[in-house]
């Protein structure tokens, strides 16, 4: 007898013309361990699927460990499988309950017997030794393991089990930290680039640069290849979608081009389980907006959200504090991410983790109609570039690329200014009025020209740090590629004050004209370094640099050079467009030090540049992330309360309500008496 819930789901599936991956809004995953098969309580988990309103599940299939009796002798079966087809049983149960199923692979390493049988399928270091991860051997992405063996495994799983799709946790293979010197890589790289494999990681070496691009190309090629395999075996909607990270730097480290993969993806599976102390919960909101910016807002982006303690420290079988897990889920949902609860193992002695997802998933089901089929509204675009992460960030992307972006993210969230991440190559089509370039050092001539066209059409611009001082390979230019917009130039020869590092220094910035909010001070702390620039007469310089002087002993802590003409901020107008250039890396400093003056200054520059073009006004106490959407004639506002006992440091234990909060759009105002974790408002 079919349960009512199952019957309704099946009826809806038959009446809905959208493919399954466009209507799977709530996900679940029990990451099976080798010890689970003998005692896997399928009825209990079916009830948990029902309680958490789950519509799609991810079930371990094969790769490192097989959870079914594979016909491939070297496909290692789970230690306690005992010939049980756990994958098949779980898939049948999920389908019976009207759930969609993605079979999960984990494919980049295998046991020693596999290595001994096929040594040419593995990664090798320069000395000819196989590369290992613990007791496993790492397979090479350019070998027959990926081209011949895995496709056969995928066909076997699809033929036996009929999942709706396939995902893979480790599909991208060896990371950028290690160069594989196997014969497959030597031969294929030689054919593609006409070069020998690079001897070492040297960003100025042409072979290493081409090796980076070649690796990106291989991942894109593999994505397309795997989709051909699964759709041929299981039908046009049996898609393959490898997992991706919400971090651009992590994507770069594993050669996964987020923008290019998004062009090819029907759904973006995100393995992005937790926040870190430097970026906070708001980073998950940023991830959702960035992913949808390249994927499209009509497609889905489920994200693995750990219900176990995943940071600080990994305690796989201990419950994450409910407030921490809940806020990570909500921060992502507000930005269009589909929730996906995630457990390790099928039996838990710490049963508290089973209670966390249910209320969030129930709220999501109740408000589903307001969380899909909508478009974001923002006038600010925060630009990102994975190529900049690679070739400008190089081995220091955290300081050169991530921190400046994060500083802007924190400032905009704190000022309650909705923004959208914008890829550097999508500026021409960005539906915003102001773009911010947070230390985008590496720009091609084509990209620089697209920014110039943007400003020529009246688009406003803010740029910081070393933006446009390097070409697309990270090679330094003699002057800024955007010098004509900045009205600033590097002197010849270029000069630099202080050490060439991002370490904190005892420096300040001086106001040369009063700024709102800073009327009672002539200086603000800086902490960074600046180089002399030549400024065109048409520009204004509201901030100048005060060089370092001692901090200790106190008797020596006085300014040796209180006034200079070294600019910290340069502003200019280009027709109807306003341009602000911050040579001072205030964005990086804000990410590192969280000084309110830095966040206030960044927000002031945005508000002054946009004048009356901010689409929403949110008033009241607390730290609130504001997400604004348009759905037909309605405006939808999702407010996420980030005020907490652990705003910058995980884990969060207690939620702190704030209010009243007054929200105004188009002269209409709604007042919310109090917000505990989040609030969804609809302006009809």
N, C-alpha and C positions, 0 to 999 in steps of 0.2 A: 504494500500500500504506500503510495507516495504522500509524504508529509505536505501540509498546506504551503509551507515556505518554499519547499522544493518545487511544487507545482507552479506557484506564482513566478519563481525564477525562470523555470523552463518556458512558461507561457510568454514572459517578457522577452526572453532570448529569441523566441520564434517570431515575435512581432517587431523586434528592433532590427532595423536594417544595418546598424553599425556593426563592424567586426568586434569580436570579443575584447580585443585589446583597447578599444575605445570606450568600453563600459565596465571595466573592472576597476572600481573606485576604492575598494578596501581589500587589503592583502594580509596574508599571514604566512609565517614560515617557522616550522620546527626543524632546526638543523640537526639531522639525525646523526648520532654517534654509532660507532661499531658495536657498542654494547646494548643498543636499543632493540634490535629485532626480536629477541625472545619474549620481551615483555611490553611491546608497544601496544598501548591501550587505545585502539582506534575509536571505539565508541566514546571515550572521554574526549578525545580531540575533535570528533565530529560535533559534540555538544559545545565545545569551546569555539569552533567555527561559527556555530549558530549564535552563541551569546555575544560574540564580537562582531556580528553582522558581516563576516568575511565573505567576499565574493570570488576571490582567487587565492590559490595557495601555491607555494613553491616546495617541491618534494625532491629530496636527494635522489639522484639517478645513478650517475657513474662518473668515471674519470679516475681520481685517486682511489676511490672506493666505490664498488658497485653494490646497490641494494636490491638486486634482482639476480637470478641465476644466469649470468651472461654466457653466451656460447664462445666467447673469446677467452682462452685459457689464461692469458696474462692479465686480464681485467680483474684486478684483485677484488674478491668478494668480501663484504664485511665479515669480521672475524667470527661473529656469532650469528651469521645469517642462517646457517643450517638449511640451505637450499630454499629458504622462504622467499617469495616474491613480494617484499614489503612495498616496493615502488608500485607494483601493479595493484596491490590491495588498497593502498592509500589513494591512488588515482581513481580507482573504481568507486571508492567511498565518496570522494570529492565530487565526482561527476554525478553520482546518485543524488547528492545534496544540491545539485545545480551550480557547483563551483567550477571555475576554470582552473586549469593546472598548468604550471610551467615546470618541466623537468629540469632539475639543477645539476649542472656539470661542474667539476673542479679539475681542470685538465692539465695543469702545467708540470706535474711531477708524478713519478711512479716509483715502485719498489725496485730493489736490486735485480731480481730475476728478469724483469722487463728490460733493464739496462743491458744485462748480459746477453739477452736474445737479440737486441737491436741497438748496438752501440752507436750506429750512425745517426740515430734519431735524437741525440742528446747534445746539450751545451758543453763546451770545453773552454778552459782558460788558455792563456797564451802558452803555458807549459804543456798543454795537451792533456791535462787532468780533467775528468768530468766534474761539472759544477753540481754541487749538492745543496739541498736544504734539509738540515737535520739528517734523517736516515733515508731520505728520498733523493732521487736523481732528477734534475730539471731537464725537461724536454725542450727541444729547439723549435721555435715557431716557423722556421724555414725548412723543416724536415718532413719526411713522409709520415711522421706521427700525426701532424696536423692535416696534411694533404690527403692521406690515404686511410690511416687507422681510425682516427676520430670520426670521420664521416661514416664509416661502417658501424661504429658504436651508436652514433646518432640514429642511423636507420634502424638498427636493432631495437633501440628504446622506443622509437615511434611505432614500429611494426607491432611490438609486443603490447604497448601500453596506451597508445593513442593520446598523448598529452596534447594540450592546445598550443603549446609552444615550448621553447627550450631557452634556458639562460645559463650563463657560465660565470663563475666567480673569478676565475684566474685565467681568462681566455687570452690576455695580452702577452703572456709569456714573460721572459726575462726583462727586468727593469733597466733603466738607463745607467744604473750604477755599475753594470758589468757588461763588458764586450764579449760576445761569444765568438770563438775562433774555430768553430767546427768547419768541416769541409763544405757543408751546405751554405753557410754564411759567406765563406771565402769566395765560393764560385758565384753565388747569386749577387753579392755586392759587386764583385768584379765585373759581371755582365751589365749590371744596372748603372754603375758609376764609372767604370773603367779605372778603378783604383783598388789598391790593396786595403784591407781593413786597417783602421787607425791603430797605431801602437798604444795609444793612451788617450784619455779624455782631455783633449786640447781644443778649446773652442776657436782658436785661431788657425787650426789645421783644416785644410779643405776636405781631407778625407773624413775627419770627424764630423764636420758640418753635413756632408753628404750622407754619412752614416745615420745621423739623426733623422734627416728627411726620408731616407730609405726605410727606416724602421716605422715611421708614421705611415708611409705608403703600404707597408706590409700589413699593418693592422686594419687599414681600410679594406684592403684586398681580402683579408680573412673574414671580415664582417660580411662582405658581399657573398663570398664563397659559402660560408656556413648557412646563410639564408637560402641559397640555391639548394643546398643539401636538404634542409628541413622542409622547405615548401614542396620540393619534389617528392619527398617521402610522405608528408602528412597533409598536403593540400595547401592552397594559396594563403591561408591564414595561420598555418603552423610556422610561425616566425621564430627566428633565432635572435636573441638580444643579449649580448654580453653585458655584464654589469660595468658601471662607470662610477667615478667618484664625483662628489660635489666640489672638490678642490681642484682648481685649475693646475696648481703645482703638482698635485698627485697625478692628474691626467698626463701632464708633460713627462713626469718621471717614468710613466709606463707607455709612452708614445700613443696615447689615445686622444686624438684630436676631437675635442668636444663638438665643435661646430660642424666638422665634416661628418662625424658619426651621426649627429642629430639629423642631418639631411637625409640619411639613409635609414633612420630608425622609425619604426612604427610605434614604439613605446620605449621610454628611457628608464631602464632599471638602475636605480642608484644604490650603491653600497656605501652609505654615508651615515653612520650610525649614531654619531654623537658630536657634541660641541667640544671646543677647546677653550682654555681660559682667555686667550687673546681675542677671540672672535665672538664668543657668546652665543646665545640662542638665535640672535638676529642673523647669524651666518646661514642658518637654515632657510630663513626667509630670502636671503640673497641668493642662495643656491636655487631655490624654486624659480625665482624670477630669471636668473641667468639661463637655466636649462630651458625654460619655456621660450625665452627670447630667441634661441636658435632652433628649438624643436617645433615651436608653434603652440599656441594656447588651445588648439583643438585636440592635441595629443596628450597622453597621460605620462606621468613621471612618478611611479611608486618608489618609495625610499625605505630601505631596511632600517628599522628603528629598534634598537636593542632594548629589551626588557630586563636584561641582566646588566651587572655593573661593568661598563665598558670604558670607564675613565673617571678619575685617575686610577690606573691599574686595570687589569683584565681579570675579573672574577666571574668566569663563565656561568657558574651555577648559583650565584648570589643575585638577589633582586636589586636592580637599580632603585634608588629612592624614587617613589612614585611621582613626586613633584618634578624631579629632573627629567624623567622619561616623558611625562605628560607635556611639559613645556617645549621639549624638542619636537614632539609630534605637532603641537599646536603652531609653533613657529613655522614649520614647513607647510602645514595645511593652509595657513593664511596666504602663502605664496604659490598655491596651486599644486603642491606635492600631495600624492595619494598615500595615506598612512599604511604601514606594513609592519605589523608586530613581528618580532624575531626572538626566538628562544634557541638556546643550545641544549640539545638532548630532549628526549621525550618524557622523562620523569624528573621531577624536581622536589627536593626536600625543602627548599625555600619557596613555598607556594605563594608568597606575597606577590611575586612577579605576575601571576595569572590575573590579578585584579586591576592592573594598571590600564591596559588597553581598552577594556570594555566600555567605560563611560565616554572615552574620546571617540571610539568607533560608533557608538550609539548616537552621539551628537552629530557626527559626520553624516550618518544615514538620514537623520532627521532634517538636516540642512543641505543635503546633497544638491538640490536644485540651484542653490545659491553659490555653490563651490565649483561649478562647471559651466561651460558655455558662456564665458565672460571675457572681457578684455581689460587689461590693466590701464589705469589712467595715471600719468605722471608727466611732469614738464622737465625733469632732470634725468639725463642719461649718464651713467657711470661706466666709462669705457674700460674694456678688458681685452687682452690680446695674448693668446697662448704662445704665439711666436715671440712676443716680448718676454714672456716667462722663460722661454728656452734661451734665446740668443742675447738678451740683455740681462735677464736674471741669472742665467748660467748656473754657477754653483752657489749663488747667494740670492736666490729668488725670494726667500723669506724676507730679507731686508730691502732688496731693490724693487720688488714687485708687490708681494703680498701685503707688506706693512702699509705702503701708501694707499693701496686700495682699501684696506681694512680701516684706516684712519678716516677716510671719506665715508665709508659705510656707517661707522659709529657716529660721526658728526651729523649725517643726514637723518639717521634714526632718532638721535637725541633731539634734533630740531623739529622732528615730526614732518619731514619733507619727503613725500613719496618719490621714489626714484626707480629706474629700471637699468639693470646691467645691459650694456650695448657692446656688441663685438666690434672691434676696430674696422672690420670690413663691411659693417652694416650701418655705418653712420648716415649714409645718403638716404636710407629709408627709415631712420629712427623717428618715431612719432613723439619727439620731445622738442623743447625749445632751447635747452642748454645742455652741452656735453662737457664732461669733466675728464681730463686726461691725467690720471694719477701716476706720474713718473713713467709714462710710456716712452722709455728711452729709445727703443728700437722701432723705427718707422721706415717703411719703404718710401720712395719718392711718390709712388702712386697713392699710398695712404695719406701722406702729407698733403698731396693735392686735393684729395677728397675732403680733408678738413678745411682747406682753404676755400673750396667750393661751398662748404657748409656755412662758413662765416660770410661769404659773399652773398648768400641768399638770406642773410639776416639771422642766422643761428648764433647764439651766444656760446662762448668758449671760456673754460677755465683749464689751465694746465699747470703742472707742478714739477719741481725738481729738474731732472735732466731730460725731460720730454723732447724728443726729436733730435737729440745730440748724436744719435747713432743710426746707422742704416739697418736694414732688416737682418743683417748678419751679426749685429752688435759691434761693428767697426765704427770708431769715432769719426764724426764729421768735424770740419773746421769751424762750423757755426751751426746754430739751430736750423733745422730744415724749415721751421716755422718762425724764423726770426722776423719776417715781415709782419706776422700777426702779433708776435710778442712785443715788437718794437724794442728788442733787446738783442745784443750780439756778444759773442765771446771775443775778448781782446786777443791780439796776436803778439806773442804766443799765449796760449791759454794759461790762466793762473788759478791756483787753488789755495785757499787759506786753511791752515790747520792740517790735521792728519787725514789721510785718505781712508777714512773709516766712518761707520755710522754710529760710533760710540758717543755717548752723551758728553757734551762739553759745556763749560760755564759761559754761555753766550746769551744775548738778548736781541730783541728787535725793538726799534724806536718808531713811534708814530710821528709822521711829519705833518699830519693833519688829523683833527678829531674824528673818531669813528663812534657811531652809536653803540652804547654798551661798554665803551672804554674811556668815558669822559674823565674819570678820576685817576687815570694812569697815563704816563708818557711812554711806558715800556711794557713789554710782556716777556716772560722767559722764553727762550728758544731751545737751546741744547744742541743744535746742529752746526753745520759749517756752511759758508758761502764763499763764492769766488767773485771778484770784481767783474762787472759787465758794463758794456757801453749801451746807454739808453737813448733812444731817439727823442728829439724834442717834443714830438706829438704825444708822448706818454706821460703819465703821472706816476710818482713813486710814493705811495702812502706809508711804506715801511722801509726802514734801513737797518743795516746790520751793526751790532756792537760786538767786536771781537772778544775772544776769551780773556779772562783775567782770573786771578787766584780765588779759590773758595776757602782756603785754609792756609795759615791761621786767619781768624776774622779780621785782624788788623790790616791785612793785605788785600781784603776783598773790596776793592774800589776800581772803578772803570779807568783803565789806562787810556782808552780811546773812546770816549762816550759818543762821538758823532763821526759817521763815515758817509760816503755817498754810494756804498755798496747796497744795491736794492734787494729787499726781501719780498716785495710785492710791486708789480708793475701793472697798471691798468691803462686801457686805451679803447677808443671807439673806431669802428670800421663801418661807416654807413649806419645802418640800424642795429648792427651787432656790437655787443660789448665783449671785450677780451680781458681776462685777468690772468696774469702769469705770476706764479709763486716760485721763484728760484729757491726760496726757503722751503725745506721739506717739512712743512707744518703737518701735512697728512701723516707722514711716517712718525713724526714725533708724537702725534696724538695717539696713534696705535700703540706706541711703546710706553708712553708716560701717562696718558689719560688726563692731561692737564685741561681744566675747563676752558682756559683762555684759548687754547688751540682749537678745541671744538667750536667754541663761540665764533672765533675768527673765520673758520671755514664756512660755517653756516651764514655768517654775515655777508661774506663774499657772494654766496649763492643768492641770498635774498635781495641784495643790492643789484645783482646782475639781472634777476628775473623781475624785480619791481613787483607788479601786481599779478604776475602770471602763476602764482601758486594755486593749485586747484582745490585745496582743502585747508581748513584751519582747525586745529585741535588744541583746546585749552584745558589746563588742569594739572595737578601734580603727577609726578612719577615719570619713569622711563617707558615710553610706549612706542612700539613699532606700528606704523600706520600703513595699511595696504588699501588702495582704492581701485575699484573696478567699475566698469560699465556693463550692464546686461540689458540690452534693449533700451528702454527709456528709464531704467532704474540705475541708481548708483549704489554700490555695495561697499561698505567700509568694514574692514576687519582690523580691530585694534588688539594688539598683543601686549599684555602687561609684562614688561621685562624687569619691573621693580622687584627686587628680591634680596634675600640674605646672601645670595651667591651670584650676583650679576656678572662678576668677572671670573669667578672661580668655582668649578664643579666639585662636588655635586650639590644641587639645590635640595634643601630639605623642607622649606616652608614657603608658601605663597603669601604675598602681602597685598591686600586690596588697596586700590587708590581711587580717588574720586572726590568730588564729582568731576566728570569729564564732559566738556562741551564741544560738539562737533558741528562745524558749519560748512555747507556746500551750497553754492549759488543762492546765498542769502537765506537759506533754510537751516535751522539749528535743531539738533537733538541733544539733550543732556542726559548722560548716563550717570546715575547716582554713585555707582561703585563698580569697579572692574577687579575681579579676583585674578583670573588668568587671561581671559580674552572675551571679546564681545563682538558680535556680528550685527551691523546696522544696515538697514535698507532705506534709502531715500527714493520714494516713488515719484 
